[in-house]
Amino acid sequence: MSRTGRDDRSLAELDQLVKAITAGASNDDEAHRAFREAFKDNVVVPCDGFVIGEPVSVIGFDYEGNERRGLTARCRREDGSGYVVAAADVVLPQRSGGARHVAAYRRWLGLDPFPPETTVPALGRRKHKVTAADLDLTRPLELVALSVKKNAAHCRLLGSDRVVTLRASRLWEVIPGEIVVVKPRKQWSYAGHPYLSGEIETTRLDVPILGLVPLRLADRGIWDPEEEYWGEEGEPIEEWAKPIIARGPRPEYEMEQVLPGEDKDDPSDDPITKSIDLKNAGDFVGADKILMEICKADLRCLDAHAHLGNFAFDRIPEEAIRHYEVGLRIGELSLGDGFEGVLPWGLIDNRPFLRCMQGFGLCLWRVGRFEEAERIFGKMLWINPSDNQGVRGLIGDVRARKAWTEDER
């Protein structure tokens, strides 16, 4: 699987959808008409979409009998002007049913069903904006925090992809990925961007309702404990390792890593690296800003959450633990219940998730939540038995309820 999240299973599912849609078609004209009917039945319009990165409202899909042009989409820009484009050029929110049908249509045309712009949001990409009609100022509003600055937070209206800038007190209590319940006071627009002021009533973490697309897991074969190093010959096996060895071979996977702003031609030059360099140079504000921009582009960038946690770890562990947990819970969307596989550290795209787990476990230990820390460290050993992060040297102290010290980081 590529870092854009494509895998053979999704392509097979698309092929099944294409087959179902075109089952009764004897030529391309009839297939186009079948797709038009499938779009009519399964794609709710109007809906938000993008055309070459421009946010548009998709009004409807048509087919006028021109096989070379194919299906078309009627779109409306933010200024109200309308135009028509090829349906294959429309990008719909990845988690929507409409996106699946557009991907199937592109697949049938012989195009890449998942072009990069549909799976990897870019830094600075324009998004759909909240309108006055989207907000009911007579009752509390639920917003998803995407990025937080000193005096404002960039948010998404829960249940949609539409964004608004929130101005409120107590923003220092808000973490990207959390849901903010706001008692609204006023809504206005400035320079074409919507703003909302109000009082923050509560914040909470509830990742499953954020509507995020789970990061994909790529099958990397079978992990076999017989091939692992468990100590010198003749030495006793450590207690933590015995159930892992007894379980025997298990499938191993690599988790998709989302990194908006990454320069694929220069892997060493990415926004995470730039942020770390700024932090090491003493520019904590600049480092934090880069990570917040990444979260705003895509909350699924686990490394951004891990490093936001790292930045806060020494100063405010109560804040750090929330950053780590957001990344951990987003990653867990991919694992589901009863995950039995292995996520080796040696597969580099697993590392952001494992960093979030380690940071969360250390913070739990630091604040005295020993039972939870023990569970997290035990899970880390289970899914990464090679233990490149050194958890085996910590879990004994956690079980003994030994207080965390600076030396344990």
Secondary structure, DSSP 8 states (H G I E B T S, - for coil): --TT---HHHHHHHHHHHHHHTTT-SSHHHHHHHHHHHHHHH--SSEEEEETTEEEEEEEEE--S-TTT-SEEEEE-TTS-EEEEEGGGEE--TTSHHHHHHHHHHHHHTS-SS-HHHHS--TT----B--GGG--TTS-EEEEEEEE-SS-EEEEETTSS-EEEEE-TTGGG--TT-EEEEEEEEEEEETTEEEEEEEEEEEE--GGGG------EEEEEEE-GGGS--SSTTS---GGGHHHHHH--EEEEEE----TT--TT-TT--HHHHHHHHHHTT-HHHHHHHHHHHHHH-TT-HHHHHHHHHHHHTT-HHHHHHHHHHHHHHHHTTT-TT---B--TTSGGGHHHHHHHHHHHHHHHHTT-HHHHHHHHHHHHHH-TT-TT-GGGTHHHHHTT----GGG-
